[in-house]
Amino acid sequence: MMQRVGLIIILAFVLVNVSYFRRLVKEHDNWTATGILILIFAAFAVISNLTGVEITPHNNLISSTWLTGLPATDSIANTRTLAITVSGLVGGPVVGTAVGLVAGIHRVIQGNGSDLFYIASSVIVGLLSGMIGRKYLDKNQYPGMAIAALIGLGMEAVQMAFIFIFSTPGFELVQLIFFPMMILNSAGTAIFMSVISAYIHQEEQLRAVQTHDVLELADRTLPFFSSGLSETNAQQAAVIIREYTNFDAIGITDASDVLAHVGPGSDHHIPEKEVMTDLSKRVIATGQMRIAHSKAEIGCPHPGCPLAAAVVIPLIVQGHVVGTLKMYFTNPKDLTPVEEQLATGLASIFSSQLALGMAEEQSKLVKDAEIKSLQAQVNPHFFFNAINTISALMRTDADKARTLLLQLSTYFRTNLQGARETEISLQQEREHVNAYLSLEQTRFPDKYTVGFDVETSENVLLPPFTIQVLVENAMRHAFGNRRHDNHVWVLVSETKTHIQVAVKDDGLGIDEGVLPQLGKQVVASANGSGTALENLNARLTGLYGQESRLHFDTSAAGTTVSLLIPRKERVQNESLNR
């Protein structure tokens, strides 16, 4: 029996080393994943039946390699209950019950139709273990080793109760197998679950570390890529990228020339020279990522070039290839799908950083430079606070950290869009506000409640950041040191000709001495200067005239900031064309 348990544990090690199985375990609520988990654990249970130890009516033990059938008078000591219990703990009640049904039916068939009670007992074990497993799965975790051992002990006790009551030699059989079966199945369940938990936890920790490193890398390269593709910026960025990755060499080009090359091959991949490799030329021409696993595929004309594998990704800004990011290995075997995915992700981040820099540069050149400059601004304190929040979550909740990283990406994407357009749809503005709130409410949980009451089309147009500025202003200034029960309401309504936006709070009100200055000049305070309101007011009046300026209504019960702008709506095909 110890050998049989060992076989199941070996299978567990094999399974958790397969990334597809680990993905199935995390997607247990998906019906396709549930079906595949049932098939996998049902196979485990059948193998447990087939590798059992036969017990004759005289308590003689017959050990065979593959037990396909046995007389109706004989019994089996096996690890079926272990397989069923684990299936329930990993997959929940649906998986556990289904596996128990398959295992019980197979055991009855194996015994030539005898001992039908095994079907009922196996289903009950699968259902009970699945219900227990569901409680842990809802918390995104698995039971610890000691708890798993107790669960395995309890499930085997259920099986023993059925054998005692319904089996013909019930007392004698239970007396023979009780202690070894209880101990081995309990220990097997604990070891199996600890193997799965350890691997899943290790994978999550690794992802958290990788995400943290990518965030730190992005933070360090931001000043260089956002300043544009120059030789100096590219050289410093390449050094940082090589420091944070496993690649042997890093190259950066613009659309025609080498800007930087750090690592092997730097003797002939020289800045200010034209791009020489065929691989890079194809990427610039097509805008498609290319992967090379040999020197011939790289196409470097230099005879002694040590670079033997490469990933070359285009840097794309506003649909145009502005350069490439090239990552090289001297050993082709070092290039794995992990490095390919990393390179693709980094190129996307660097393209966004370049786009951010180009948007800022373009905003200075357009006719309404003052408005566009405001819309392109990114509060550095907000950015670093968000980065620090996400970094802290890496150690406690990697999934939440990844979600916030996506929200930060949404925030910057809408910032870039706001830098290009003087008006965006209400839907786009709400996405920007929601991204901001996700990050801020993670920093200050339960401090603010923000609600929306929208009585107009999501396609109506308004200046970028209008609602976001007012919501941020309320959250920062309205409540003083009050830590709970702080409410902000966003109200959007319409008439035939105008859209009215109001942001209301139940804060402490605005000091009467400050009120006349708000929206008109800088106002010194402990939490800011009022520049955002001044800039917003300037944008509104610049676009629509004095009738659209900000209005402030305040009392000890709270403040409402409102504005009125002409009603304009973006038609669907116009939105798509943009």
N, C-alpha and C positions, 0 to 999 in steps of 0.2 A: 504493500500500500504506500509506503514511503517513496518507492520508485515511481508509482503512479502520480502521486502528488508532485514529485520532482519534475515529471513530464509536463504537467500543467503549468508549473512555474517557468519552465524553459519556454513553453509556448507564449507565456506572458511577456518574457523578455524579448522574444522575437517580434511580437505584435507591437509593443511600445516603441520599438526601433523603426517601425514603418510609419512615416509621416502621415500617410493616408489614414491609418487607424487612429492616430492622435487627432486628426481633423474630424473624423467621424464621432469620436467621443465628445468633442466640444460642440458638435452640431446634433446632439441627441434628440432635439425637438423637431428636427427635419425628418419627414416621413421616409425619404430615401435613405438617410443615414440610419434611421431606426430599423428599416428592413435589412440593411447590410449587417448591422450589429446582431440582429436576430440570427442571421445565417452563420456568422462567425461563432457566436457562443453556442448555437445549436450544434455546430460541428464539434465544439469542445465537449459538450455534454454527451454526444454520441460516442466520441473517442473515449470518454470516461467509462461508458457502459462496456465498450469493446475491450478495454484494457483492465477490466475488473478481475477480482480473484473469486473463483467459483467455490461455493461451500456446499458440501453434500449434506443429506439429512443426518449423517453420523458425525457432523462437524469436522469432516476432512477438508483440507484446503487444497484446491487444484489451481495452480498458476499456469496460465497459458499466454502466449504472445498476443493472440487475437481471438477474443471470445465472441463468436458470431451467434451462438445459440447454446441453450442449456435445457436440461430436462425440467419439467414443471415442478418437480420436487426439490430442485436445487435453488440456492440463492446466490447473490453476488455482493461482495464488498467492493465498492468503487468510489470514485470522486465525482459522481454525477451531481450531488447536492452542492459541492464546491463550485462547479461550473455554473449551476443555476443561480446560486447566491451572488456570485460575482457579476453575472449578467444583469441582475436586478440592480445592484449597487452602481454599476457603470451606466446602464441604459434606462433605468426607471421601470415602472410597473408594466408597461406594454412589452418591453423587451424581456423582462424577467418572466412574465406569464407565458409569453409565446415560447420561450426557450424551455420552460418547465413542461409545457404541453408536448413539445417535440421530444424532449428527453423521456418523459413518462411513457408516451406511445412506443418509442423505440425499446424501452425496457420491457414493456409488455410483449412486443413482438419478439424480442430476444428470448423471452421465457416461454415462447410458444403459446401465447394468449393467456397465461396465468397471471395471478397477482395484479388485477386491474387497479387495485388501490394505489399503485405507483403513479398512475396518471394524476389522480386527485392530489396526492401528497406533493408531487413535483410542481403542479400548478400553484398550490398554496404557498410553497417555499418561494417560487418565483414572484408571486404577487406580494408577499410580505416583504421580501428583500427589496423589491422594486419600490414599494411605498416608503421604506426607510431610505433607500437611495435617493428618491425624489426630494426628500427634505434637505438632503445635502446638496443635490444638484441645483436646487433653487437658490442656494447660497454660493453656487459656483465653486464647490469644493467636494472632497471625498472624505469618508470617515477615516480617522486615524487608525494606526495599527492595532491598538488595544480594543477600540470600538469594533473594528472589523472582525477581530478574533471573537468577541462576544456575539456579534451577529452570526458569524459562521457556526458558533456553538449552539445558538438558538435555532437556527435553521436545521441543523443536523438533529437536534432534539425533536423537532416536529417530525422529521423522517423516522426517527426511532419510535416515536409514539404510534405512527401508522403501522410499522412493522410489528410492534408488540400487540396491537389490537387485531390486525387483519391477517397477519402471516400465520400459517399453520403451526410451524415450530417457533412461534413468536418469542416466548420467554427464553428458550435455549439460544435462539439466534441473536437476540439482543444481548444476552449475557456474554456471548462470544465476541461480538463486534463492537459493543457499546464504547468502551474506552478508546481503543485505537481509532475508530471512525470519528468520534467526537474530537479527539486531540488533533488528528491529522487534518480533518476538514477545517477545523477552527484555525489551525496554524497556516494551512494553505490559503484560506481566505485572507488572513492578515498579510501574508507575504505577497500574494497576488495584488491586493489593493495598494500595498506600500510601494510595489514596483511601478504601478501605473501613476500613483500620486507623485512619486519622486521624479519620474521622467517629465510629467506634465509641468510640475513646479519648476524643474530645471529649465525646461524650454521657455516658460514664461519669464524666468529670471534673465535668460540669455536675450530674449527679445527686449526686455526692459533696458538692459545694458546697451544693446545695439541702438535702441531708440534714443537713449540718453546721449550716446556718442554722436549720433547723427544730428541731434539738436545742438550739441556743443560745436560740432563742425560747422553747421549752418550759421550759428551765431558768430563764429570767428571769421568766416568767409564773407559775411554780409557786407562789411565796410568796403571790401575790394570789388566784389561783383556789382554792387549797387552803384559804384563809382564809374562803371563802364569797363569795356574790354581794352585795357592798355597793357603794354608789356610789363610794367612795374606791378600793376594789380594782379595780372595773371601769374606772374612769378611767385608772389607772396601767397596767393591762393593755392597754387600747385604744391608748394611746400607743406601747407596745412593739410591738404587733402591726403597727401602721401603719409603724413604723420598719423592720420586717423584711420587709414585703411591698410589692407594687406598687399596692395599692388606694389610691384617693384619700381614702376616708373609712371609718372603722371605728365600728360601733355595738354596744353590748351592752345587753341588757334582761334583766329577770327575767320572770316569767310575766305581768306586767301593766304595768310602768313602764319607762321609759327610764332606764338607770343611767349610761350614758356615750355620748358621740358626739364623735369627734375628726375634724376635717377639714371640707370643704364641707358646708353644711347645719346646722352647729352653732348657727346663730342661731335655728332653730326646733325642731330635734331636741334638746330640753333635758332634762337629768336631772330626775327627780322628777315629770315629766309622764307621762301615760298614753301607751302605744304608739299612734302615730297612723296608720302606714301599713297599708293593707289587706294587703300582702304579709306583714308580720310577724305580724299577727293570725291569718292563715291558718296560718302555721307553728306558732304557739303552740297553735292549736286542733287541728291534725292531727298534729303531731310529724313532719312530712315536710319535707325541704329544698325550697326554692323558688328559682327563678332568674328574674330579670326582665331583659329587654333593652330596656326603654323606660320612660319616666316614668309612662305610663299603667298599666303592669303593677306598678310599685312602689306606686302609689296614695297618694302623699303629698298631703294636702289643701292644703298651702301652695303658693300660685300661683308663687312664684319659686324653688322648690326646684331646685338644680342637679344633683341626683342622677339619672342617666339609665340606670343598669344596676346590678343588685345580685344577690348571693348571700346568702340568709338560711338559716342552719342551726340546727336546734334543739339546745340543750344539754340532754342527757338524763342523768338520774341515777336509777338503780334503776327504769327504765321510765317515769319521769315527766318531762315537759318543765318544767325549772326556769327557762328563759330562752332567749335567742337570741343568736347571733353574726351580725352583719350587716356585709357588706363591699360597699362601693359604688365605682362608677366614674362620673365625669362624662361620659365618652365611651363609648357602648355598644360601640364596636368594640374597646375594650380588654379586654372580658370574653371570655376564651377558655376552652376545656376545661381548660387547665393551671391557670388561676386557680380554676376550679370544683373540681378535684381537691384543690388546696392548701387551699381553704376547708373542704372536707369533712374532710380529715385533721386540720386544726387544731381543728375543732369536736370531733372524737373525743378529741384530746389534752386539750382544756380540760374536756370532760365528765369524763374520768378524773381530772383534777386536782380538780374540784369534788367528785367522788365520794370521793376520798381525804380531802378536808377534812371532808365530811359524815360519813364513817365514823369519823373521829377524834372529831368532836363527839358522835356517837351513842354511841361507846364510853364516854364519860364519864357517860352518863345511865343506862346499863343497870345491872342489879343486880350483876353480876359485873364491875364497872368495872376492877378491877385486872388481871384476866385479859385482858379485851378491849383494854385500853390497851397491854399488852405485845404482843398479836397485831397491833395496828395500827402498831407502831413500824417505821420504815424507817431503817436505819443511814445517816446522812448521808454518812459516809466511803465506804461501799459505793456509794451512789448517785453521788457525784461521781467516784469512781474508775472506775465503769462508763461514765459520760459521757465522761471523758477518754480511756478506752480506745477507745471507739467513734469519738470525734473523731479520734484518731490514725490509726485504720484508714481513715478517709475518703480519705487520700492514697495509701494502698497497696493496699487491698483493699475496694472499695466493696460488693461482694456480701457479704463476711464481716461488714462493718459493719451492713448491713441485717439480716442474720441475727441478730446480737447485739442489734440494736434490738428485734426481735421477742421475743427471750429476755428482755430487760429489761421489755418490756410484759407478758410472762407472769409474771415475778417480781412486778410491782406488782399485777397482777390477782389473783394468789393471795394477796398480802398483804391486799388489800381483802376478799377472801372470808374470810380468816382473822379479819378484824376483825368480821365479822358472825356467825360460827359458832364454837362451842366445840369442835366435832369435824368433821373432814373425812375423805374417803376416803384410803386409802393411795395410790391412783392420783394424786389431786390433790396430795398431799404430795410424791410423786416428781417430778411436773411442776415443782413449786416448787424442789426440790433440783437438778434438771437445769438449770433456768434459771440458778440461782445458780452451778453448776459451769461452765456454758458461759462465763459472764462472768469468773469467777475464773481458769479454766484458760487463757483468752486472755491475761490479764495475766501469768500465770506458766506458760508452756508447758513441758510435760514435768516439772514439779515434783511434781505429785500424780497418783496413779492411784486412782480411786474405783470400787469394784465393789459390785454389789447381789446378794444371795442371798435371794430372797423365796420362802418356802414357805407362803403363805397367799393368800387372795383379795385382789384389788386393791380390793374394796369394803369391807374392814374399816375401822373408824373409829378415829382417834387425834387428839389435840389438834394444831391447826395448828402448823407449824414445829418439831415434835418432832425429826424426823430432821435437818432443816436446821440447827438450832442445834448438834446434836451433831457433824455433819460439819464445820461451820464452826469449831467449837471445836478439833477435831482438826487441821484444816489450819493453824490459826493458832498453836497452842500445842505440838503433839506433837513437832515435828521440829527445833526450834531453828533453827540456820543451815544445816541440811542441804538442799541444793538438788535432789538427785535421789534416785530410788528411795524415795520416800515413798508408802506405801500406806495406804488407808483402806477398810475393808470395812463394808458395812451389811447386817446379818443380821436378817431378820424371820421368825419362826416362830410356830406357834400350838399350843394345846391345845384341848380342848373348851370351856374357859371363859375362857382368857386369850390375849393376844397378847404375845409377848416381842420387844422391839426392842433390838438391840445394835449399837453402833458401835465397831469395833476398829481400832487403828492399830499400826504397827510402829515407833513413835517412840522417844523417849528415856525415857519413863516420867514419872510425876509425883513431885515432891519429897514425901517422907513428912511434912514439916512443913506442907505446904499441903493435903494430902489430906483431913484432917478438916474443913476449912473449905469445900471445894468443894460447891456446891449449897445451902449454908446461909447464907453471908454473902459480902460483897464481898471479893475477893482481889486485892490490888494486884499487877500484873505489867507488864513492858515492853510487852506486846501487848494488854492489856485489863485488865478488873477482875473478871471472873467473874460479872458481872451477868446475862448470858444464862442461865447454868446455874442461878443462884439463882432467876430468874424461871420458868424451865422447871420446876424442882423444885416451886416454889410452885403452879404451874398443875396439875401432876400430882397433888399431894397434895390440892389444893382440889377437884379433880374426882372423884378415885377413892380418896382416903385415903392413909395413910402407907405402905401396902404397895406403892404404885406409885412411891415415891420413887426417885431415881437411885442406882445402885450403881456403884462404881468399883473395878476390879481393875487393878493396875498393877505393872510390873516394868521392868527395864532393856530388855526385849524389846518393850515397848509397853504400851498401855492399852486396856481395854475398858470402855465405859460402857453400862450396860444398864438396862432398866426393864420392868415387867410391868403391863399394864392389862387390864381386863375386855374380853372379846371381844364386840364388837358389829359388825354388818354392815348397811350401808345397802342396802335392797332397790332394785331397778331403778326401779320406778315412783315411789318416794320421791325418788330422785335426780333424776328428770326433773321432778317437781313443784317441786323446789327450784330 
